[in-house]
Amino acid sequence: MKIVIKKPKINLSKVKLNKTNHSIANIFRYFYDFDEFVKMYLPLNEIKLLVFLLIASVITFSTYFLTSYIRADDLTINEIAKQVAFLNYAMWGAYIMFVLGINLLIVLLFRVLKIKQDDKKFLLNQITIAIAGYLFMRIVAMVIILLDEKLPFEINFEYSFFNFNLLTILFIAQISLALVIYNLLIRNLPEKMKSRKLLTMILAVIYVASLWTLTAP
């Protein structure tokens, strides 16, 4: 008697998600159907991008406020709110101007190389990704600070060469974000640009390193 166990085959391309009723589940398409994910969510139009930026700024204000509130014993809520509001929106202003500037330089590079593409679509894609990245890292920073302040024990596992603590979580989050930014940047570049392997690599390294620095908490 012979028993054969076959590896199950799951064709993810046949997994259809309802785009209206399961929009949150569709976000996981990034991990198994990258092109479809980009087609579904990018680019946002100008109005949606402004709404997204407004919502993101409110969320980051909340993260700054919460982490400041649990640490500041001698300040009132109004004082904390005023200081946090200035910091939050000043950081957002500087960040958006830098992201817009570096992406305009990329567009200028396309013009110099005589590469035609949809500049508006490219900029909307890149700014949307940058906003999402900054928001993600602020949420990660808030979670780490709350864990550090409120947990009754310290997260620090050391076993041989492996060392896991709160900074490890931060590092993993930054690496994950860098990979997402890189993948979406390469996806947004024109084909003629991607054919220039060395130039594309240099551009990607500079861009990802810049956003890595700016999104770091």
C-alpha positions, 0 to 999 in steps of 0.5 A: 500500500502506497500513500502519496501526499501531494503538495496543495496548489493554490493559484493566487491569481484566481483568488478574487476579492471584492474591491468594494466590500473587502478593500482592506483585504485587497491591501495584502495583494502587495505581497502576492500580486504586486502589479494588481495592487499598484493598479488598484490603489495608485495613483491617487488623484489630487483631492484624494492625495490631499485628504490622505495627507490631512488624515495622515497628519492628524494621525501623526499629531495623535501619535506625537501627543500620546507619546508626549503626554505619557512622558510630560508630567509638568505640562498641561494638555493645552501646552502639550497640544500646542508644542506637538501641533507645531512640531507635527506640521513643521515636520510634515511641511519639511518632509513634503517639500523635500519629497517633492523636490527630490522627485522633481529632480528625478523628473528633470533627469528624465527630461535630460535623458529625453525619456518621456513619461507621465510626470503627473502620475509619477509625482502623485505615486511617489508622494503617496508612497512617501506619505504612507511611509512617514505615517507607518514609521510614526505609528511604529515609533509610537508603539515602541515608545508605549511598549518601553514606557508601559510594559512592566518588563523589558523586551530583550531576548539574547540567545547566542548570536540572536538579540531581539529588543525594541530597537530590533522591531524598529530596524525590521520596520525600517528595512520593510519600508525601504523594500516597499519604497524601492519596489514601488520606485522601480515600478514607477520608473519608465522602461527606458530608465530601467534599461539603464541598470547602473543609473537606476541602481544609483538613483534607487540607492540615493532615493531610498537612503533619503527617505530612510533618513527622513522617515526614521523616528 
